[in-house]
Amino acid sequence: MNNNQRIRIRLKAFDHRLIDRSTRAIVETARRTGAIIKGPIPLPTKVERYTVLISPHVDKDARDQYEIRTHKRLVDIVQPTDKTVVYKK
């Protein structure tokens, strides 16, 4: 491939173990094809919090709180080879 081309992969997941396993597999596969890699770079985790009233009537003190964490990783393949682009497991 051209030397000025690169591949940027952004991954998002709710489970950090799953995203770490996936980035590890991507990095190993790209390195096997001879590409030069930067990363995985951890990006800030997005935390969404929700507060829900659990009482059906008046009790404003009775609440539950939930949160969803979105973990993100960035993998840059700086110098991909032709093998990197067409590689299949």
C-alpha positions as CSV (number, residue, x, y, z in Angstrom):
1,M,0.0,0.0,0.0
2,N,0.9,3.6,-0.2
3,N,3.2,4.8,2.6
4,N,0.9,7.8,3.4
5,Q,-2.2,5.6,4.0
6,R,-3.2,4.3,7.4
7,I,-6.1,2.5,9.0
8,R,-7.7,3.8,12.2
9,I,-10.0,1.5,14.1
10,R,-12.2,2.8,17.0
11,L,-13.8,0.2,19.2
12,K,-16.6,0.7,21.7
13,A,-18.0,-1.9,24.2
14,F,-19.8,-2.0,27.5
15,D,-17.5,-4.7,28.8
16,H,-13.9,-3.7,29.2
17,R,-12.7,-7.4,29.1
18,L,-14.3,-7.9,25.7
19,I,-12.8,-4.8,24.2
20,D,-9.4,-5.6,25.5
21,R,-9.6,-9.1,24.0
22,S,-10.8,-7.7,20.6
23,T,-8.0,-5.1,20.4
24,R,-5.4,-7.7,21.3
25,A,-6.7,-9.9,18.5
26,I,-6.6,-7.0,16.0
27,V,-3.1,-6.0,17.0
28,E,-1.8,-9.6,16.8
29,T,-3.4,-10.1,13.4
30,A,-2.0,-6.9,12.0
31,R,1.5,-7.6,13.3
32,R,1.4,-11.1,11.8
33,T,0.9,-9.4,8.4
34,G,3.9,-7.1,8.9
35,A,2.1,-3.9,9.6
36,I,3.3,-1.2,12.0
37,I,0.9,-0.5,14.8
38,K,0.3,2.3,17.3
39,G,-1.9,1.4,20.2
40,P,-4.2,0.2,21.5
41,I,-4.8,3.7,23.0
42,P,-7.5,3.8,25.7
43,L,-9.9,6.7,25.2
44,P,-12.0,8.2,28.0
45,T,-14.8,6.0,29.3
46,K,-18.3,7.6,28.8
47,V,-20.5,7.1,31.9
48,E,-24.3,7.6,31.6
49,R,-26.2,7.7,34.9
50,Y,-29.9,7.3,35.2
51,T,-32.0,7.9,38.3
52,V,-35.4,6.1,38.5
53,L,-38.1,6.6,41.0
54,I,-39.0,3.2,42.5
55,S,-42.0,4.3,44.4
56,P,-45.3,4.3,42.5
57,H,-46.7,7.3,44.4
58,V,-45.2,10.0,46.5
59,D,-41.9,8.9,48.0
60,K,-39.3,11.0,46.2
61,D,-36.7,9.6,48.5
62,A,-37.0,6.1,47.1
63,R,-34.8,6.0,44.0
64,D,-32.5,3.6,42.2
65,Q,-29.5,4.7,40.2
66,Y,-28.1,2.9,37.2
67,E,-25.1,3.6,35.0
68,I,-23.9,2.5,31.6
69,R,-20.2,2.6,31.0
70,T,-19.0,2.8,27.4
71,H,-15.3,1.8,27.0
72,K,-13.4,2.9,23.9
73,R,-10.1,2.0,22.4
74,L,-8.2,3.3,19.3
75,V,-5.9,1.2,17.2
76,D,-3.8,2.9,14.4
77,I,-2.3,0.8,11.7
78,V,0.3,3.3,10.5
79,Q,1.9,1.3,7.7
80,P,-0.5,-1.4,6.5
81,T,0.7,-3.9,4.0
82,D,-1.3,-5.4,1.2
83,K,-1.7,-8.5,3.3
84,T,-3.1,-6.5,6.2
85,V,-6.0,-5.2,4.1
86,V,-7.1,-8.6,2.8
87,Y,-6.2,-10.8,5.7
88,K,-8.8,-13.4,6.7
89,K,-8.6,-15.8,9.7
